[in-house]
């Protein structure tokens, strides 16, 4: 028969093996959860990321007498049932209330689709062709509680 000492040693070895197996599985699960979160973040960007996308679109499609240093982006509103009527946002360039861009149409991910309404008296003019060289470097992006 096995002595109590041998039984304790066997139980300790089994416990160590179980801990190692459970720990390995746990690490695999943690890695998988991280990958899933990354995938979801790409498909469903945060509100901040959506505002950055809209601000970048504004910087690339509008030019004026002064460089764009600040873009305040309003809330993204959904119209119709579950957004079936579309989505839009608004923005202010350089904090000047005369430089308001209204009804920037956006898709579910916050990417502007190209439709926009703005005052023709505004200092900044719309360019049909985006300047892809322009980035948000040196541009402050802020949340603006826009008009509804």
BAMARSE-929929 format. One line per field, with one value per atom (N, C-alpha, C, O, CB): residue in one letter; residue number from 0; x, z negated, y negated. Coordinates in Angstrom, 1 decimal, padded with zeros to 4 digits. Glycine has a CB too. Layout:
<recs>
code = [A/...]
pos = [NUM/...]
c1 = [X/...]
c3 = [Z/...]
c2 = [Y/...]
</recs>
This chain:
<recs>
code = [X/X/X/X/X/X/X/X/X/X/X/X/X/X/X/X/X/X/X/X/X/X/X/X/X/X/X/X/X/X/X/X/X/X/X/X/X/X/X/X/X/X/X/X/X/X/X/X/X/X/X/X/X/X/X/X/X/X/X/X/X/X/X/X/X/X/X/X/X/X/X/X/X/X/X/X/X/X/X/X/X/X/X/X/X/X/X/X/X/X/X/X/X/X/X/X/X/X/X/X/X/X/X/X/X/X/X/X/X/X/X/X/X/X/X/X/X/X/X/X/X/X/X/X/X/X/X/X/X/X/X/X/X/X/X/X/X/X/X/X/X/X/X/X/X/X/X/X/X/X/X/X/X/X/X/X/X/X/X/X/X/X/X/X/X/X/X/X/X/X/X/X/X/X/X/X/X/X/X/X/X/X/X/X/X/X/X/X/X/X/X/X/X/X/X/X/X/X/X/X/X/X/X/X/X/X/X/X/X/X/X/X/X/X/X/X/X/X/X/X/X/X/X/X/X/X/X/X/X/X/X/X/X/X/X/X/X/X/X/X/X/X/X/X/X/X/X/X/X/X/X/X/X/X/X/X/X/X/X/X/X/X/X/X/X/X/X/X/X/X/X/X/X/X/X/X/X/X/X/X/X/X/X/X/X/X/X/X/X/X/X/X/X/X/X/X/X/X/X/X/X/X/X/X/X/X/X/X/X/X/X/X/X/X/X/X/X/X/X/X/X/X/X/X/X/X/X/X/X/X/X/X/X/X/X/X/X/X/X/X/X/X/X/X/X/X/X/X/X/X/X/X/X/X/X/X/X/X/X/X/X/X/X/X/X/X/X/X/X/X/X/X/X/X/X/X/X/X/X/X/X/X/X/X/X/X/X/X/X/X/X/X/X/X/X/X/X/X/X/X/X/X/X/X/X/X/X/X/X/X/X/X/X/X/X/X/X/X/X/X/X/X/X/X/X/X/X/X/X/X/X/X/X/X/X/X/X/X/X/X/X/X/X/X/X/X/X/X/X/X/X/X/X/X/X/X/X/X/X/X/X/X/X/X/X/X/X/X/X/X/X/X/X/X/X/X/X/X/X/X/X/X/X/X/X/X/X/X/X/X/X/X/X/X/X/X/X/X/X/X/X/X/X/X/X/X/X/X/X/X/X/X/X/X/X/X/X/X/X/X/X/X/X/X/X/X/X/X/X/X/X/X/X/X/X/X/X/X/X/X/X/X/X/X/X/X/X/X/X/X/X/X/X/X/X/X/X/X/X/X/X/X/X/X/X/X/X/X/X/X/X/X/X/X/X/X/X/X/X/X/X/X/X/X/X/X/X/X/X/X/X/X/X/X/X/X/X/X/X/X/X/X/X/X/X/X/X/X/X/X/X/X/X/X/X/X/X/X/X/X/X/X/X/X/X/X/X/X/X/X/X/X/X/X/X/X/X/X/X/X/X/X/X/X/X/X/X/X/X/X/X/X/X/X/X/X/X/X/X/X/X/X/X/X/X/X/X/X/X/X/X/X/X/X/X/X/X/X/X/X/X/X/X/X/X/X/X/X/X/X/X/X/X/X/X/X/X/X/X/X/X/X/X/X/X/X/X/X/X/X/X/X/X/X/X/X/X/X/X/X/X/X/X/X/X/X/X/X/X/X/X/X/X/X/X/X/X/X/X/X]
pos = [0/0/0/0/0/1/1/1/1/1/2/2/2/2/2/3/3/3/3/3/4/4/4/4/4/5/5/5/5/5/6/6/6/6/6/7/7/7/7/7/8/8/8/8/8/9/9/9/9/9/10/10/10/10/10/11/11/11/11/11/12/12/12/12/12/13/13/13/13/13/14/14/14/14/14/15/15/15/15/15/16/16/16/16/16/17/17/17/17/17/18/18/18/18/18/19/19/19/19/19/20/20/20/20/20/21/21/21/21/21/22/22/22/22/22/23/23/23/23/23/24/24/24/24/24/25/25/25/25/25/26/26/26/26/26/27/27/27/27/27/28/28/28/28/28/29/29/29/29/29/30/30/30/30/30/31/31/31/31/31/32/32/32/32/32/33/33/33/33/33/34/34/34/34/34/35/35/35/35/35/36/36/36/36/36/37/37/37/37/37/38/38/38/38/38/39/39/39/39/39/40/40/40/40/40/41/41/41/41/41/42/42/42/42/42/43/43/43/43/43/44/44/44/44/44/45/45/45/45/45/46/46/46/46/46/47/47/47/47/47/48/48/48/48/48/49/49/49/49/49/50/50/50/50/50/51/51/51/51/51/52/52/52/52/52/53/53/53/53/53/54/54/54/54/54/55/55/55/55/55/56/56/56/56/56/57/57/57/57/57/58/58/58/58/58/59/59/59/59/59/60/60/60/60/60/61/61/61/61/61/62/62/62/62/62/63/63/63/63/63/64/64/64/64/64/65/65/65/65/65/66/66/66/66/66/67/67/67/67/67/68/68/68/68/68/69/69/69/69/69/70/70/70/70/70/71/71/71/71/71/72/72/72/72/72/73/73/73/73/73/74/74/74/74/74/75/75/75/75/75/76/76/76/76/76/77/77/77/77/77/78/78/78/78/78/79/79/79/79/79/80/80/80/80/80/81/81/81/81/81/82/82/82/82/82/83/83/83/83/83/84/84/84/84/84/85/85/85/85/85/86/86/86/86/86/87/87/87/87/87/88/88/88/88/88/89/89/89/89/89/90/90/90/90/90/91/91/91/91/91/92/92/92/92/92/93/93/93/93/93/94/94/94/94/94/95/95/95/95/95/96/96/96/96/96/97/97/97/97/97/98/98/98/98/98/99/99/99/99/99/100/100/100/100/100/101/101/101/101/101/102/102/102/102/102/103/103/103/103/103/104/104/104/104/104/105/105/105/105/105/106/106/106/106/106/107/107/107/107/107/108/108/108/108/108/109/109/109/109/109/110/110/110/110/110/111/111/111/111/111/112/112/112/112/112/113/113/113/113/113/114/114/114/114/114/115/115/115/115/115/116/116/116/116/116/117/117/117/117/117/118/118/118/118/118/119/119/119/119/119/120/120/120/120/120/121/121/121/121/121/122/122/122/122/122/123/123/123/123/123/124/124/124/124/124/125/125/125/125/125/126/126/126/126/126/127/127/127/127/127/128/128/128/128/128/129/129/129/129/129/130/130/130/130/130/131/131/131/131/131/132/132/132/132/132/133/133/133/133/133/134/134/134/134/134/135/135/135/135/135/136/136/136/136/136/137/137/137/137/137/138/138/138/138/138/139/139/139/139/139/140/140/140/140/140/141/141/141/141/141/142/142/142/142/142/143/143/143/143/143/144/144/144/144/144/145/145/145/145/145/146/146/146/146/146/147/147/147/147/147]
c1 = [000.8/000.0/000.9/002.0/-000.9/000.2/000.9/000.9/-000.1/000.3/002.0/002.1/001.4/001.2/003.5/001.1/000.5/001.4/000.9/000.2/002.7/003.7/003.6/003.6/005.1/003.6/003.5/002.2/002.2/003.7/001.1/-000.2/-000.2/-000.7/-001.4/000.4/000.5/001.3/001.0/001.1/002.4/003.3/002.5/002.6/004.6/001.8/001.0/-000.1/-000.3/000.4/-000.7/-001.8/-001.2/-001.7/-002.5/000.0/000.7/001.1/000.9/001.9/001.6/002.0/000.7/000.7/002.7/-000.4/-001.6/-002.1/-002.6/-002.7/-002.0/-002.5/-001.6/-002.2/-002.4/-000.3/000.6/000.2/000.2/002.0/000.0/-000.3/-001.7/-001.8/-000.4/-002.7/-004.0/-003.8/-004.4/-005.0/-003.1/-002.9/-002.2/-002.6/-002.0/-001.2/-000.5/-001.5/-001.5/000.7/-002.3/-003.3/-004.3/-004.7/-004.0/-004.9/-005.9/-005.3/-005.9/-006.5/-004.0/-003.4/-003.1/-003.3/-002.0/-002.7/-002.5/-003.8/-003.8/-001.9/-004.9/-006.2/-006.7/-007.2/-007.2/-006.4/-006.8/-006.1/-006.7/-006.5/-004.8/-004.0/-004.6/-004.7/-002.6/-004.9/-005.5/-006.8/-007.1/-005.7/-007.6/-008.9/-008.7/-009.4/-009.8/-007.7/-007.5/-007.0/-007.4/-006.4/-006.1/-005.7/-006.8/-007.0/-004.6/-007.7/-008.9/-009.8/-010.3/-009.6/-010.1/-010.9/-010.3/-011.1/-011.1/-009.0/-008.4/-008.5/-008.8/-006.9/-008.4/-008.6/-010.0/-010.3/-008.2/-011.0/-012.4/-012.7/-013.4/-013.3/-012.1/-012.3/-011.7/-012.4/-011.7/-010.6/-009.9/-010.8/-011.0/-008.6/-011.4/-012.2/-013.5/-013.9/-012.6/-014.1/-015.3/-015.0/-015.8/-015.9/-013.9/-013.5/-013.3/-013.6/-012.2/-012.9/-012.7/-014.1/-014.3/-011.9/-015.0/-016.3/-017.3/-018.1/-017.0/-017.1/-018.0/-017.1/-016.9/-018.9/-016.6/-015.7/-016.4/-017.6/-015.1/-015.6/-016.1/-016.6/-016.2/-015.0/-017.3/-017.8/-016.6/-016.6/-018.7/-015.6/-014.4/-013.7/-013.3/-013.4/-013.6/-013.0/-013.9/-013.4/-012.9/-015.2/-016.1/-015.9/-015.9/-017.6/-015.8/-015.5/-014.2/-014.1/-015.5/-013.2/-011.9/-012.0/-011.4/-010.8/-012.8/-013.0/-013.7/-013.3/-013.8/-014.7/-015.4/-014.5/-014.5/-016.7/-013.7/-012.8/-011.7/-011.4/-012.1/-011.2/-010.3/-010.9/-010.3/-009.7/-012.1/-012.9/-013.0/-012.8/-014.2/-013.3/-013.4/-012.1/-012.0/-013.9/-011.0/-009.7/-009.3/-008.7/-008.6/-009.6/-009.3/-010.1/-009.7/-009.3/-011.4/-012.3/-012.6/-013.3/-013.6/-012.1/-012.3/-011.0/-010.0/-013.2/-010.9/-009.7/-010.2/-011.2/-008.7/-009.4/-009.7/-008.5/-007.4/-010.7/-008.8/-007.7/-006.7/-005.5/-008.3/-007.1/-006.3/-006.2/-007.2/-006.7/-005.1/-005.1/-006.1/-006.4/-003.7/-006.6/-007.6/-006.8/-006.0/-008.5/-007.0/-006.3/-007.3/-006.8/-005.7/-008.6/-009.5/-010.8/-011.3/-009.8/-011.3/-012.6/-013.4/-013.0/-012.4/-014.6/-015.5/-016.6/-017.3/-016.1/-016.7/-017.7/-018.8/-018.7/-017.0/-020.0/-021.2/-021.6/-021.0/-022.4/-022.7/-023.2/-023.7/-024.1/-024.3/-023.6/-024.1/-025.5/-025.8/-023.2/-026.4/-027.9/-028.3/-027.9/-028.7/-029.2/-029.8/-031.2/-031.9/-029.7/-031.7/-033.0/-033.8/-033.2/-033.0/-035.1/-035.9/-035.8/-035.1/-035.5/-036.3/-036.3/-035.0/-034.6/-037.5/-034.2/-032.9/-031.9/-031.1/-033.0/-032.0/-031.1/-031.4/-030.5/-029.7/-032.6/-032.9/-033.0/-032.9/-034.2/-033.2/-033.3/-032.0/-031.9/-034.2/-030.9/-029.6/-029.0/-029.7/-029.5/-027.8/-027.1/-026.4/-026.0/-026.1/-026.3/-025.5/-025.0/-025.4/-026.4/-024.0/-023.4/-023.1/-023.3/-022.1/-022.5/-022.2/-020.8/-020.3/-023.2/-020.2/-018.8/-018.6/-019.2/-017.7/-017.7/-017.3/-015.8/-015.1/-017.7/-015.4/-014.0/-013.4/-013.9/-013.7/-012.3/-011.5/-012.4/-012.1/-010.9/-013.4/-014.2/-015.0/-015.6/-013.3/-015.1/-015.9/-017.3/-017.5/-015.2/-018.3/-019.7/-020.2/-021.2/-020.6/-019.4/-019.7/-019.2/-019.6/-019.2/-018.4/-017.8/-018.4/-017.7/-016.3/-019.8/-020.5/-020.8/-021.3/-021.8/-020.5/-020.9/-022.0/-021.8/-019.6/-023.1/-024.3/-024.5/-024.1/-025.5/-025.2/-025.7/-024.6/-024.7/-026.8/-023.5/-022.5/-023.0/-023.1/-021.0/-023.3/-023.9/-022.8/-021.7/-024.5/-023.1/-022.1/-022.7/-024.0/-021.6/-021.9/-022.4/-022.3/-022.0/-021.6/-022.6/-022.6/-021.3/-021.3/-023.0/-020.2/-018.9/-018.4/-017.3/-017.9/-019.2/-018.8/-018.0/-017.5/-017.9/-017.9/-017.2/-018.2/-019.3/-016.7/-017.8/-018.6/-018.8/-017.9/-018.0/-020.0/-020.3/-020.2/-020.4/-021.7/-020.0/-019.8/-020.9/-020.6/-019.6/-022.1/-023.1/-023.0/-022.7/-024.5/-023.1/-022.9/-023.7/-023.9/-021.4/-024.0/-024.7/-023.9/-023.5/-026.2/-023.6/-022.8/-023.3/-023.8/-021.3/-023.0/-023.3/-022.3/-021.1/-023.4/-022.8/-021.9/-021.1/-020.1/-022.7/-021.5/-020.8/-019.6/-018.8/-021.8/-019.5/-018.5/-017.1/-017.0/-018.7/-016.1/-014.7/-014.1/-013.2/-013.9/-014.5/-013.9/-014.7/-015.9/-013.7/-014.1/-014.8/-014.6/-013.5/-014.3/-015.6/-015.6/-014.8/-014.9/-017.0/-014.0/-013.2/-013.8/-013.9/-011.7/-014.2/-014.7/-013.7/-014.0/-015.2/-012.4/-011.4/-010.6/-010.1/-010.4/-010.6/-010.0/-008.5/-007.8/-010.3/-007.9/-006.4/-005.9/-005.9/-005.9/-005.6/-005.3/-004.0/-003.6/-005.2/-003.2/-001.9/-002.2/-001.3/-001.0/-003.4/-003.7/-004.1/-004.8/-004.8/-003.6/-003.9/-004.4/-004.5/-002.6/-004.6/-005.1/-003.9/-004.1/-006.0/-002.7/-001.6/-001.7/-002.0/-000.2/-001.5/-001.7/-003.1/-003.4/-000.8/-004.1/-005.5/-006.2/-006.1/-006.2/-006.8/-007.5/-008.9/-009.6/-007.5/-009.3/-010.7/-011.4/-011.0/-010.6/-012.6/-013.4/-014.8/-015.3/-013.3/-015.5/-016.9/-017.7/-017.4/-017.4/-018.7/-019.5/-021.0/-021.4/-019.3/-021.7/-023.1/-023.8/-024.3/-023.6/-024.0/-024.5/-026.0/-026.7/-024.2/-026.5/-027.9/-028.7/-028.2/-028.2/-029.9/-030.7/-031.7/-032.5/-031.3]
c3 = [000.0/000.0/000.0/-000.4/-001.2/000.4/000.5/-000.9/-001.6/001.5/-001.3/-002.5/-002.4/-001.3/-003.0/-003.5/-003.6/-002.9/-002.3/-005.0/-003.1/-002.5/-001.0/-000.3/-003.0/-000.4/001.1/001.6/002.7/001.4/000.9/001.3/001.3/002.3/000.4/000.3/000.2/001.4/002.0/-001.1/001.7/002.8/004.1/004.9/002.8/004.3/005.6/005.7/006.7/005.6/004.6/004.6/004.9/005.6/003.2/004.3/004.6/006.0/006.6/003.7/006.6/008.0/008.9/009.8/008.4/008.6/009.3/009.2/010.2/008.8/008.0/007.8/008.7/009.3/006.3/008.7/009.5/011.0/011.7/009.2/011.4/012.9/013.2/014.2/013.2/012.3/012.5/012.5/013.4/011.4/011.6/011.6/012.9/013.4/010.4/013.3/014.6/015.8/016.6/014.9/015.8/016.9/016.9/017.9/016.9/015.7/015.5/015.9/016.5/014.1/015.4/015.7/017.1/017.6/014.9/017.9/019.3/020.0/021.0/019.8/019.6/020.3/020.0/020.8/019.8/018.8/018.4/019.2/019.7/016.9/019.5/020.3/021.7/022.4/020.3/022.2/023.6/023.7/024.6/024.0/022.6/022.6/022.6/023.2/021.4/021.8/021.6/023.0/023.4/020.6/023.7/025.0/026.0/026.8/025.6/026.0/026.9/026.6/027.5/026.7/025.3/025.0/025.5/026.0/023.4/025.4/025.9/027.4/027.9/025.5/028.1/029.6/029.9/030.9/030.2/029.2/029.5/029.2/030.0/028.6/028.1/027.8/028.9/029.3/026.5/029.4/030.5/031.7/032.4/030.8/032.1/033.2/033.1/034.0/033.5/031.9/031.6/031.7/032.3/030.3/031.2/031.2/032.7/032.9/030.5/033.6/035.0/035.6/036.4/035.7/035.3/035.9/035.3/036.0/035.8/034.0/033.3/032.5/031.3/032.3/033.3/032.6/031.5/031.5/033.7/030.6/029.5/030.1/031.2/028.4/029.3/029.7/029.9/030.8/028.6/029.1/029.3/030.7/031.4/028.2/031.0/032.3/033.5/034.5/032.4/033.3/034.3/034.5/035.6/034.0/033.4/033.5/034.2/034.9/032.1/033.9/034.6/036.1/036.9/034.0/036.5/037.9/038.6/039.7/038.1/037.9/038.5/038.5/039.5/037.6/037.5/037.5/038.6/039.2/036.1/038.8/039.9/041.2/042.1/039.8/041.4/042.7/042.9/044.0/042.7/041.8/041.9/042.3/043.2/040.5/041.6/041.9/043.4/044.0/040.9/043.9/045.2/046.3/047.5/045.4/045.9/047.0/046.9/047.7/046.8/045.9/045.8/045.7/045.0/044.5/046.3/046.2/046.1/046.7/047.4/045.4/045.3/045.1/045.3/044.1/044.6/044.5/043.4/043.4/044.2/042.4/041.3/041.2/041.6/039.9/040.8/040.6/039.6/038.7/040.2/039.7/038.8/037.6/037.7/039.4/036.4/035.2/034.2/033.3/034.5/034.4/033.4/034.2/035.0/032.2/034.0/034.5/033.4/032.7/035.7/033.2/032.2/032.9/033.7/031.3/032.5/033.2/032.3/031.1/033.6/032.8/032.0/031.9/032.5/032.6/031.2/031.0/032.3/033.2/030.0/032.5/033.7/033.5/032.6/034.1/034.3/034.1/035.1/036.3/034.2/034.7/035.5/035.8/034.9/034.9/037.0/037.4/037.8/038.4/038.6/037.6/038.0/036.9/035.9/039.4/037.2/036.3/036.5/037.5/036.6/035.3/035.3/036.3/036.8/035.5/036.6/037.5/039.0/039.8/037.2/039.3/040.7/041.5/042.8/040.8/040.8/041.5/041.7/042.2/040.8/041.3/041.4/040.1/039.1/042.5/040.2/039.0/039.5/040.6/038.4/038.5/038.9/037.6/036.5/039.6/037.9/036.8/037.3/038.5/036.3/036.5/036.9/036.3/035.4/036.4/036.8/036.3/036.4/037.2/037.1/035.5/035.5/035.8/035.1/034.2/036.7/037.0/036.2/036.2/038.5/035.5/034.7/033.7/033.4/035.7/033.2/032.1/032.6/031.7/031.1/033.8/034.3/034.7/035.6/035.5/034.0/034.3/035.7/036.2/033.3/036.5/037.9/038.8/039.9/038.3/038.3/039.0/038.6/038.3/038.9/038.7/038.3/039.5/040.5/037.5/039.5/040.5/040.0/039.0/041.0/040.6/040.1/040.9/042.1/040.1/040.4/041.1/041.9/043.0/042.0/041.2/041.8/041.7/040.7/041.1/042.9/042.9/042.5/043.1/044.3/041.6/041.2/041.3/041.1/039.8/041.4/041.4/040.0/039.1/042.4/039.8/038.4/037.7/036.5/038.5/038.4/037.8/037.6/037.1/038.7/037.9/037.8/038.9/038.8/036.5/040.0/041.2/042.0/042.4/042.1/042.3/043.1/044.5/045.1/043.1/045.0/046.3/047.4/048.6/046.3/047.1/048.1/048.2/048.7/049.4/047.7/047.7/046.5/045.4/047.6/046.8/045.8/046.1/047.2/045.6/045.0/045.2/044.4/043.3/044.7/045.1/044.4/045.0/046.1/044.6/044.3/044.7/045.8/045.5/043.5/046.9/047.9/047.5/048.1/049.2/046.4/045.9/045.0/044.6/045.1/044.7/043.9/044.5/045.7/043.6/043.6/044.1/044.7/045.6/043.0/044.3/044.8/045.9/045.8/043.7/047.0/048.2/048.3/048.0/049.5/048.8/049.0/050.3/051.3/049.1/050.2/051.4/051.7/050.8/051.1/052.9/053.3/053.2/052.8/054.8/053.5/053.4/052.1/051.7/054.6/051.3/050.0/050.1/051.0/049.2/049.2/049.1/048.1/046.9/048.7/048.6/047.7/047.0/046.1/048.6/047.4/046.7/045.3/044.4/047.5/045.2/043.9/042.9/043.1/044.1/041.6/040.5/039.3/039.5/040.1/038.2/037.0/036.2/035.0/036.3/036.7/035.9/035.7/036.7/036.7/034.5/034.2/034.3/034.3/035.0/034.3/034.3/033.1/032.8/035.6/032.3/031.1/031.5/032.2/030.1/031.0/031.3/030.0/029.0/032.0/030.0/028.8/029.1/030.2/028.2/028.0/028.1/028.0/027.1/026.9/028.8/028.8/028.7/029.5/030.0/027.7/027.6/028.6/028.3/026.1/029.8/030.9/030.9/029.9/032.2/031.9/032.0/032.4/033.2/033.0/031.9/032.3/033.3/033.7/031.1]
c2 = [001.2/000.0/-001.3/-001.2/000.0/-002.3/-003.6/-004.3/-004.3/-004.5/-004.8/-005.5/-006.9/-007.4/-005.7/-007.5/-008.8/-009.8/-010.7/-009.2/-009.7/-010.6/-010.6/-011.6/-010.3/-009.4/-009.2/-009.8/-010.4/-007.7/-009.5/-010.1/-011.6/-012.2/-009.5/-012.2/-013.7/-014.2/-015.2/-014.1/-013.5/-013.9/-013.9/-014.8/-013.1/-012.7/-012.6/-013.7/-014.2/-011.2/-013.9/-015.0/-016.4/-017.2/-015.0/-016.6/-017.9/-018.0/-019.1/-018.0/-016.9/-016.9/-017.2/-018.0/-015.6/-016.4/-016.6/-018.1/-018.6/-015.6/-018.6/-020.0/-021.0/-021.9/-020.4/-020.8/-021.6/-021.5/-022.5/-021.3/-020.3/-020.1/-020.8/-021.5/-018.6/-020.7/-021.3/-022.8/-023.5/-020.9/-023.4/-024.8/-025.3/-026.3/-025.2/-024.5/-024.9/-024.9/-025.7/-024.0/-023.8/-023.7/-024.8/-025.4/-022.3/-025.1/-026.1/-027.5/-028.3/-026.1/-027.7/-029.0/-029.2/-030.3/-029.1/-028.1/-028.2/-028.5/-029.4/-026.9/-027.9/-028.1/-029.5/-030.2/-027.1/-030.0/-031.3/-032.4/-033.4/-031.6/-032.2/-033.1/-033.1/-034.2/-032.7/-031.9/-031.9/-032.6/-033.3/-030.4/-032.5/-033.2/-034.7/-035.4/-032.7/-035.1/-036.6/-037.1/-038.2/-036.8/-036.4/-036.8/-036.9/-037.9/-035.9/-035.9/-035.9/-037.0/-037.7/-034.5/-037.3/-038.5/-039.8/-040.6/-038.5/-039.9/-041.1/-041.3/-042.4/-041.1/-040.2/-040.2/-040.5/-041.3/-038.9/-040.0/-040.3/-041.8/-042.4/-039.4/-042.3/-043.8/-044.6/-045.6/-044.1/-044.3/-045.0/-045.0/-046.0/-044.4/-043.9/-043.7/-044.6/-045.2/-042.2/-044.5/-045.3/-046.8/-047.6/-045.0/-047.2/-048.6/-049.1/-050.3/-048.8/-048.3/-048.7/-048.8/-049.7/-047.7/-047.9/-047.9/-048.9/-049.5/-046.5/-049.2/-050.1/-051.1/-051.0/-049.4/-052.1/-053.1/-053.9/-054.1/-054.0/-054.4/-055.2/-056.5/-056.9/-055.4/-057.3/-058.6/-059.5/-060.3/-059.2/-059.4/-060.2/-059.9/-060.8/-060.0/-058.6/-058.3/-058.8/-059.2/-056.7/-058.7/-059.2/-060.8/-061.3/-058.9/-061.5/-062.9/-063.2/-064.2/-063.6/-062.4/-062.6/-062.4/-063.1/-061.6/-061.4/-061.1/-062.3/-062.7/-059.8/-062.8/-064.0/-065.2/-065.9/-064.3/-065.4/-066.6/-066.4/-067.4/-066.7/-065.2/-065.0/-065.3/-066.0/-063.6/-064.9/-065.2/-066.7/-067.2/-064.5/-067.4/-068.9/-069.5/-070.4/-069.5/-069.1/-069.6/-069.4/-070.2/-069.0/-068.2/-067.8/-068.4/-068.5/-066.3/-068.9/-069.4/-070.9/-071.4/-068.6/-071.6/-073.0/-073.7/-073.3/-073.3/-074.9/-075.7/-077.2/-077.5/-075.5/-078.0/-079.4/-080.2/-079.8/-079.5/-081.5/-082.4/-082.1/-082.5/-083.8/-081.3/-080.9/-079.4/-078.7/-081.5/-078.8/-077.4/-076.9/-077.6/-076.9/-075.7/-075.2/-074.6/-073.7/-074.1/-075.2/-074.8/-074.1/-073.4/-076.1/-074.4/-073.7/-073.4/-074.2/-074.7/-072.2/-071.8/-071.2/-070.3/-070.7/-071.9/-071.4/-070.6/-071.2/-072.6/-069.4/-068.5/-068.2/-067.9/-067.1/-068.4/-068.2/-066.7/-065.8/-068.9/-066.5/-065.1/-064.6/-065.3/-065.1/-063.3/-062.6/-062.2/-061.4/-061.4/-062.8/-062.5/-061.5/-061.5/-063.8/-060.6/-059.6/-060.0/-060.5/-058.2/-059.8/-060.2/-058.9/-058.0/-061.2/-058.9/-057.8/-056.7/-056.9/-057.3/-055.6/-054.4/-053.7/-053.3/-053.4/-053.7/-053.0/-053.6/-052.9/-051.6/-054.9/-055.6/-055.3/-055.6/-055.1/-054.8/-054.5/-055.8/-055.8/-053.8/-057.0/-058.2/-058.9/-060.0/-059.2/-058.2/-058.8/-059.3/-059.3/-059.8/-059.8/-060.4/-061.6/-061.7/-059.3/-062.6/-063.8/-064.4/-064.1/-064.8/-065.3/-066.0/-067.4/-067.7/-065.3/-068.3/-069.6/-069.9/-069.2/-070.7/-071.0/-071.3/-072.8/-073.5/-070.6/-073.3/-074.7/-074.8/-074.0/-075.5/-075.6/-075.7/-076.9/-078.0/-075.9/-076.6/-077.6/-078.4/-079.6/-078.6/-077.8/-078.4/-079.6/-080.3/-078.8/-079.9/-081.0/-080.6/-079.8/-081.7/-081.2/-080.8/-081.1/-080.6/-081.4/-081.9/-082.2/-081.0/-081.0/-083.5/-080.2/-079.1/-077.7/-076.8/-079.0/-077.7/-076.5/-075.7/-076.2/-076.8/-074.4/-073.5/-072.6/-071.9/-072.6/-072.6/-071.9/-070.6/-070.6/-072.8/-069.7/-068.5/-067.8/-067.5/-068.9/-067.4/-066.6/-065.2/-064.6/-066.8/-064.6/-063.3/-062.3/-062.3/-062.9/-061.3/-060.3/-058.9/-058.8/-060.6/-057.9/-056.5/-056.0/-056.8/-055.6/-054.8/-054.2/-054.3/-054.3/-052.7/-054.3/-054.3/-055.7/-055.9/-053.6/-056.7/-058.1/-058.7/-059.8/-058.2/-058.0/-058.5/-059.4/-059.0/-057.3/-060.6/-061.5/-061.0/-060.4/-062.9/-061.1/-060.6/-061.6/-061.3/-059.9/-062.9/-063.9/-064.9/-066.0/-063.2/-064.6/-065.6/-066.6/-066.1/-064.9/-067.8/-068.8/-070.1/-070.4/-069.1/-070.9/-072.1/-073.2/-073.0/-072.1/-074.3/-075.4/-076.7/-076.8/-075.1/-077.8/-079.1/-079.6/-079.5/-080.1/-080.1/-080.6/-081.8/-082.1/-080.9/-082.5/-083.6/-083.2/-084.1/-084.5/-082.0/-081.5/-081.7/-081.7/-079.9/-082.0/-082.2/-081.0/-081.2/-082.8/-079.8/-078.6/-078.0/-078.0/-077.6/-077.6/-077.1/-075.6/-075.1/-077.8/-075.0/-073.5/-073.2/-073.8/-072.9/-072.1/-071.6/-070.2/-069.4/-071.6/-070.0/-068.7/-067.6/-066.5/-068.7/-067.9/-066.9/-067.1/-068.2/-067.0/-066.0/-066.1/-066.2/-065.6/-064.8/-066.9/-067.0/-066.0/-066.3/-068.5/-064.8/-063.6/-063.9/-063.1/-062.4/-064.9/-065.2/-065.9/-065.8/-066.1/-066.5/-067.1/-066.1/-065.2/-068.2/-066.3/-065.4/-066.3/-067.5/-064.6/-065.6/-066.3/-066.8/-067.2/-065.4/-066.7/-067.2/-068.7/-069.4/-066.8/-069.1/-070.5/-071.0/-072.2/-071.4/-070.1/-070.5/-069.9/-068.8/-070.0/-070.8/-070.4/-070.0/-070.7/-071.6/-068.8/-068.3/-068.3/-067.7/-066.9/-068.9/-069.1/-068.6/-068.6/-070.5/-068.3/-068.0/-069.3/-070.2/-067.0/-069.5/-070.6/-070.2/-069.4/-071.5/-070.7/-070.4/-071.3/-072.4/-070.7/-070.7/-071.4/-071.7/-071.3/-070.7/-072.4/-072.7/-071.4/-070.6/-073.8/-071.3/-070.1/-070.5/-069.7/-069.5]
</recs>
